[in-house]
Every structure is written in structure tokens, then in C-alpha cells.
Amino acid sequence: MVLAERMLEMVRSVPAGRVVSYGDIAAAAGSPSARLAGTVLSALADDSVPWHRVVKADGRFAAHLADTQTALLRAEGVWVEDGRVVPLTRFRHRFDG
């Protein structure tokens, strides 16, 4: 499986009501590059991957996605305030292994 596919599988495994960072995705997929995880997600052509569950390391959202991401995460019960997940530790998903 290529790295991009592994990253997408990692995102698909994040349960509703939980979030991960781009760095979490990269590390779980075996890449040192959080930026690559963002690039892979930005290239998605559909909503088959729950992209909205991926946030920046500090829990913030990309500005151009903030409104949609806020609505989707709140619908899953995630607390969002001022464009970030709060507290991140409560909602952060940890990959096993």
C-alpha cells in the first residue's frame, strides 16, 4: 500500500466524535511529514474520507474549511470554540501501536 493510501486509511479509522492532527496521521502512516498528510487530504475528490476529523496540532482548522469543519464536528459532539477543538485532549484519537 502506498503512503497516501495508508494515510487515508488512518483517517477512515478515526471514529465519529474524535479528531487527530495531520502529524498524527503522518506518524501512524510511517511518514515524517504532516504537510504531506494535508496534501493528500486536500486532493480528495469526494467525502468518502472523514477529512473533517483532522485538525492542526493545536486543534485549529484551516481557515478555508473552518465553517464546514465546525458544523460537522459539532454534529458529532465535538466541542468547538473560536475555530478550534477544546479541549483537544478530550477529543483526540490515539492510534494503537
C-alpha positions, 0 to 999 in steps of 0.5 A: 500500500502506498503512503497516501493510501495508508494515510487515508486509511488512518483517517477512515479509522478515526471514529465519529466524535474524535479528531487527530492532527495531520502529524498524527496521521503522518506518524501512524502512516510511517511518514515524517511529514504532516504537510504531506498528510494535508496534501493528500487530504486536500486532493480528495475528490469526494467525502468518502474520507472523514477529512473533517476529523483532522485538525492542526496540532493545536486543534485549529482548522484551516481557515478555508474549511473552518465553517464546514469543519465546525458544523460537522464536528459539532454534529458529532459532539465535538466541542468547538470554540473560536475555530478550534477543538477544546479541549483537544485532549478530550477529543483526540484519537490515539492510534494503537501501536 
